[in-house]
Amino acid sequence: MLNRRILRVKAFQSLYAYEQSKASNLNLAKDYVREAFQPDLNSMEVQDKGQLRKDAEETITLFSKNLNNKALIASGDYATKVKSEAIKAINLYHQKNQKDLDFLRNNMVDAAESIPELYLTAIQMLIGFSEHVRREYGRKRKLNQEQVSSVSGELNLANNKVISFLKEAPDFTTASIRQQADVADMELEIQEWYREYVKPWERYQAYMQLSEPTLEEDLDILMDLTKKILFKTDAILSSFSEKDLSWTENKAVVRSLAIKVLKNVLEVENKEDYSLPEIAINWEEDKEFFQNIFNLTIESDEANRKLIAEKTKNWDIERIASTDKIIISMAVTEMLFFPSIPVKVTINEYIDISKTYSTPKSKQFVNGLLDVLAKELTDQGKIRKSGRGLLDNK
């Protein structure tokens, strides 16, 4: 299931993507300025190419130093075209940033909410294997004029009780349609994966030797297929990564939810009572946290950068790893704006993120800086905790 740790990582990744897009948009705006000062090939007047290059560089400098202050440019003593193009470049830069921000803000939630499609697709693959077994048996009977009889447990997967239950469970059927979890267009891949990975597998061969598998034995083979084949085979994993840009991060969550889909069959007697697992214990509450940590970190960016700069005076702020700056900014934002989360919890969570997603030395740097900032902000009365946020906060 999705938990706050995973959501912090996803928010961090979106913030990192936003920083990367801002850097790209900065270069695009500079390219726009250079293009604006190219010689006009349609003009009959003599043009000073050297002066045009100087004007372009002056405009780029003016643009770079005043990204958030168009008024200063407008009132400055600059050539009319220099001022005009600098302001246009600033507008272009902010428009592109806003477009990217809107996309990332919407996409990160959509990506999290698409997880049901992924785990339902995994179950549909199991159903696909089952249906392939039945089709192959029918094809052999037809080729041999109905003379072929089922050998041992050849049809065990086709008759798997858990699969039969899920196919008739209204909640599973409705969710599969709603999430468009369909493998009908993957019939050839399903056949190939069954032939290459499932059928030769010793565990599956042993399952085929069972004369009448119990419900528990049917469940066990599906769980093993999920763990050892679906989520361990490169060819199958590639099909998931094509569906989901965040597959590397989502894989463990999707796997656990697919297993839960199967296990839940044992929890109810009637198909009508069966329900699919939720992506989180309280998704609406977690989604609000997810969106807030992203939005508030962006809104607090300038203030957080100043805080970081004050405590790293012997460092060039621009030379600190961009991942570390984002991690520290997120942590400070969480300490300041989420009163129900203890400071220690926040610090530990972001240290863990730094160990996985930043540089080898980031853990010590992030830990030390957050300890200093937490103490200072608490002493200044800026960190105010309540309820659960007061736990382990000494």
C-alpha positions in Angstrom: 0.0 0.0 0.0 1.0 3.6 -0.5 2.3 5.1 2.7 3.7 8.5 3.7 7.3 7.5 3.0 6.5 6.5 -0.5 4.5 9.7 -1.0 7.4 11.8 0.2 9.6 10.1 -2.3 7.1 10.7 -5.1 6.8 14.4 -4.1 10.6 14.7 -4.0 10.8 13.2 -7.5 8.2 15.7 -8.8 10.1 18.6 -7.2 13.3 17.4 -8.7 11.6 17.2 -12.1 10.3 20.7 -11.6 13.8 22.0 -10.8 15.1 20.3 -13.9 12.4 21.8 -16.1 13.1 25.3 -14.7 16.7 24.9 -15.7 15.6 23.9 -19.2 13.2 26.8 -19.4 15.9 29.2 -18.4 18.0 28.1 -21.3 15.0 28.2 -23.7 14.4 31.8 -22.6 18.0 32.7 -23.2 17.8 31.1 -26.7 14.7 33.2 -27.3 16.7 36.4 -26.5 19.6 35.4 -28.8 17.2 34.7 -31.6 15.5 38.1 -31.1 18.9 39.8 -31.7 19.8 37.9 -34.8 20.3 40.1 -37.9 17.1 40.7 -39.8 17.8 39.1 -43.2 14.9 41.0 -44.8 16.1 44.4 -43.8 17.8 46.6 -46.3 19.6 48.5 -43.6 23.2 47.8 -42.6 23.2 45.9 -39.3 26.0 45.9 -36.7 26.3 42.2 -35.9 28.8 42.9 -33.1 26.4 45.3 -31.4 23.5 42.9 -31.8 25.6 40.2 -29.9 26.4 42.7 -27.2 22.7 43.7 -26.9 21.7 40.0 -26.7 24.2 39.4 -23.9 23.2 42.5 -22.0 19.5 41.4 -22.3 20.4 37.9 -21.0 22.2 39.4 -18.1 19.3 41.7 -17.3 16.9 38.8 -17.7 18.9 36.5 -15.4 19.3 39.0 -12.6 15.6 40.1 -12.6 13.6 36.9 -13.1 11.1 38.0 -10.5 11.3 41.8 -11.0 10.1 43.1 -14.3 9.4 46.5 -12.8 13.1 47.0 -12.1 13.8 46.4 -15.8 11.1 48.7 -17.0 12.4 51.6 -14.9 16.0 51.0 -15.7 18.2 52.9 -18.1 18.4 50.4 -20.9 17.8 50.4 -24.6 14.2 50.0 -25.5 14.6 46.7 -27.3 16.8 45.3 -24.5 14.1 46.1 -21.9 11.4 44.8 -24.1 13.1 41.5 -24.9 14.2 40.9 -21.3 10.6 41.3 -20.1 9.3 39.0 -22.9 12.0 36.4 -21.9 10.9 36.6 -18.3 7.2 36.2 -19.3 8.2 33.2 -21.4 10.2 31.6 -18.6 7.4 31.9 -16.1 4.7 30.7 -18.5 6.7 27.6 -19.3 7.4 27.0 -15.6 3.7 27.3 -14.7 2.8 24.9 -17.5 5.3 22.4 -16.2 4.3 22.9 -12.6 0.6 22.3 -13.5 1.5 19.1 -15.3 3.6 17.8 -12.5 1.1 18.7 -9.8 -1.7 16.9 -11.7 0.5 14.0 -12.9 1.9 13.0 -9.6 -1.6 12.4 -8.2 -2.8 10.7 -11.4 0.2 8.4 -11.3 -0.5 7.4 -7.7 -4.2 6.8 -8.5 -3.3 4.7 -11.5 -1.8 2.0 -9.3 -5.0 0.0 -9.2 -4.7 -0.3 -13.0 -1.3 -1.8 -12.6 -2.1 -4.4 -9.9 -5.4 -5.3 -11.8 -3.3 -5.8 -14.9 -1.1 -8.2 -13.0 -4.1 -10.3 -12.0 -5.4 -10.1 -15.6 -2.1 -11.6 -16.7 -2.7 -14.6 -14.4 -6.2 -14.9 -15.9 -4.6 -14.7 -19.4 -2.3 -17.6 -18.5 -5.4 -19.6 -17.3 -7.4 -18.9 -20.5 -4.4 -19.7 -22.7 -4.2 -23.2 -21.0 -7.9 -23.8 -21.8 -7.5 -22.6 -25.4 -4.5 -24.8 -26.0 -6.3 -27.8 -24.6 -9.3 -27.1 -26.8 -7.0 -26.7 -29.8 -5.3 -30.0 -29.2 -8.7 -31.8 -28.9 -9.8 -30.3 -32.2 -6.6 -31.3 -34.0 -7.0 -34.9 -32.7 -10.7 -35.3 -33.4 -11.7 -35.1 -29.7 -9.4 -38.0 -28.8 -7.3 -36.0 -26.3 -8.2 -36.3 -22.6 -6.8 -34.1 -19.8 -3.5 -35.5 -18.6 -3.1 -35.4 -14.8 -3.5 -31.7 -13.8 -3.0 -30.2 -17.3 -6.2 -28.1 -16.8 -5.5 -27.1 -13.2 -4.7 -23.5 -14.0 -7.6 -23.3 -16.4 -9.9 -24.5 -13.6 -8.1 -22.5 -10.8 -10.8 -21.7 -8.2 -9.3 -18.4 -7.2 -9.3 -17.2 -10.8 -12.9 -18.4 -11.3 -13.9 -16.5 -8.2 -12.3 -13.3 -9.3 -13.7 -13.5 -12.8 -17.2 -13.6 -11.3 -16.7 -11.1 -8.5 -18.6 -7.9 -9.3 -16.1 -5.6 -7.6 -13.1 -7.1 -9.5 -15.0 -7.0 -12.9 -16.2 -3.4 -12.4 -12.8 -2.1 -11.3 -11.0 -3.8 -14.2 -13.4 -2.1 -16.7 -13.1 1.2 -14.9 -9.3 1.1 -14.7 -9.1 -0.3 -18.3 -7.0 -3.2 -17.0 -7.2 -5.4 -20.1 -4.7 -7.7 -21.6 -6.7 -8.7 -24.7 -4.2 -7.0 -26.9 -1.4 -8.9 -25.2 -2.5 -12.4 -26.3 0.7 -13.1 -28.2 2.9 -12.0 -25.2 0.8 -14.0 -22.8 1.3 -17.1 -24.9 5.0 -16.5 -25.2 5.5 -15.8 -21.5 3.5 -18.9 -20.6 5.6 -21.1 -22.9 9.0 -19.5 -22.0 8.6 -18.9 -18.2 5.5 -20.6 -16.7 5.2 -24.0 -18.3 8.9 -25.0 -17.8 9.0 -23.8 -14.2 9.4 -26.6 -11.7 6.9 -25.2 -9.3 4.3 -25.0 -12.0 5.1 -28.6 -13.1 4.5 -29.8 -9.6 1.2 -28.0 -9.5 0.2 -29.7 -12.7 0.7 -33.1 -10.9 -2.0 -32.4 -8.4 -5.1 -34.4 -9.2 -7.6 -32.0 -7.5 -6.0 -28.9 -6.1 -7.6 -27.3 -3.0 -8.5 -23.6 -2.9 -5.4 -23.0 -0.8 -3.2 -24.8 -3.4 -4.8 -22.8 -6.2 -4.1 -19.6 -4.2 -0.5 -20.7 -3.5 0.4 -21.2 -7.2 -1.0 -17.8 -8.2 0.9 -16.1 -5.4 4.1 -17.8 -6.5 3.5 -17.0 -10.1 3.0 -13.3 -9.1 6.1 -13.2 -7.0 8.5 -15.4 -9.0 7.3 -14.9 -12.6 5.4 -11.6 -13.1 7.6 -9.5 -10.8 10.9 -11.2 -11.6 10.9 -11.7 -15.4 12.5 -8.8 -17.3 10.2 -9.2 -20.4 7.1 -8.9 -18.2 8.5 -6.1 -16.1 9.2 -4.1 -19.3 5.5 -4.2 -20.2 4.7 -2.6 -16.8 7.4 0.0 -17.2 5.9 1.0 -20.5 2.6 1.7 -18.8 4.1 3.5 -15.8 6.9 6.1 -15.9 7.3 5.6 -12.1 7.4 1.8 -12.3 10.7 1.5 -10.4 9.1 3.2 -7.4 5.7 1.7 -7.8 6.7 -1.9 -8.3 6.8 -3.0 -4.7 3.4 -1.3 -4.0 1.8 -2.9 -7.0 3.2 -6.3 -6.1 1.9 -6.2 -2.6 -1.5 -5.1 -3.7 -1.7 -7.8 -6.4 -0.9 -10.4 -3.6 -3.6 -8.9 -1.5 -6.1 -9.2 -4.3 -5.5 -12.9 -4.3 -5.4 -13.4 -0.5 -8.7 -11.5 -0.1 -10.5 -14.4 -1.9 -10.1 -16.4 1.3 -11.6 -13.7 3.4 -15.2 -13.9 2.0 -17.6 -16.7 1.0 -19.7 -14.8 -1.5 -18.4 -13.1 -4.6 -20.7 -10.2 -4.0 -19.0 -9.5 -0.7 -15.5 -9.5 -2.2 -13.7 -6.1 -2.3 -10.4 -5.0 -3.7 -7.7 -3.5 -1.5 -7.4 0.3 -1.2 -4.2 1.9 -2.4 -3.8 3.5 1.1 -5.5 3.2 4.5 -6.9 6.7 4.1 -6.2 7.9 0.6 -8.0 11.2 0.8 -6.0 12.2 3.9 -2.7 10.9 2.4 -3.5 12.6 -0.9 -3.9 15.9 0.9 -0.5 15.4 2.6 1.0 14.5 -0.8 -0.3 17.6 -2.5 0.5 19.9 0.4 4.1 18.9 0.8 4.7 19.5 -2.9 2.8 22.8 -3.1 4.1 24.2 0.2 7.7 23.3 -0.6 7.4 25.3 -3.9 5.8 28.2 -2.1 8.5 28.2 0.6 11.4 27.8 -1.9 12.9 31.3 -1.5 12.6 31.4 2.3 14.0 27.9 2.6 17.0 28.7 0.3 17.8 31.6 2.5 17.7 29.4 5.6 20.0 26.9 3.9 22.4 29.6 2.7 22.6 31.1 6.2 23.7 27.8 7.7 26.1 26.9 4.9 28.1 30.1 4.7 31.3 28.3 3.9 29.5 26.5 1.0 28.4 27.9 -2.3 24.7 27.3 -2.2 24.8 26.6 -5.9 27.4 23.8 -5.4 25.3 21.9 -2.9 23.7 18.9 -4.6 20.3 19.9 -6.0 18.8 16.8 -4.5 20.1 17.8 -1.1 18.5 21.3 -1.4 15.2 19.8 -2.3 15.3 17.2 0.5 16.2 19.9 3.1 13.6 22.3 1.8 10.9 19.6 2.0 12.0 18.7 5.5 11.9 22.3 6.7 8.5 22.8 5.1 7.2 19.7 6.8 8.5 20.8 10.2 6.9 24.2 9.8 3.6 23.4 8.3 2.6 19.9 9.5 2.0 20.3 13.2 0.9 16.6 13.7 4.2 15.1 12.5 7.0 15.0 15.1 10.3 16.7 14.1 12.2 13.5 14.7 10.0 11.6 12.3 10.5 14.3 9.6 14.3 14.3 10.0 14.5 10.5 9.8 12.3 10.3 6.8 14.3 12.7 4.8 17.6 11.2 5.9 16.4 8.0 4.4 15.4 9.7 1.2 18.9 11.2 1.0 20.6 7.8 1.4 18.7 6.5 -1.6 18.4 9.5 -3.9 21.3 11.8 -3.3 25.1 11.6 -3.0 27.2 9.3 -0.7 27.9 12.1 1.7 24.4 13.5 1.8 23.2 11.5 4.8 25.6 13.3 7.2 25.1 16.7 5.5 21.3 16.5 5.6 21.2 15.1 9.1 23.6 17.8 10.5 21.8 20.7 8.8 18.3 19.5 9.7 19.3 19.1 13.4 20.6 22.7 13.5 17.6 24.1 11.6 15.1 22.2 13.8 16.7 23.5 17.0 16.9 27.1 15.7 13.3 27.2 14.3 12.0 25.6 17.5 13.8 28.2 19.7 12.4 30.9 17.5 8.9 29.6 18.1 8.4 28.9 14.4 8.0 25.1 14.8 4.8 24.5 16.7 3.6 20.9 17.2 0.4 19.6 18.5 -1.3 16.2 19.1 0.8 13.4 17.7 3.4 16.0 16.6 4.5 16.3 20.3 5.5 12.7 20.5 9.3 11.9 20.6 9.9 15.5 20.0 12.6 16.0 22.6 
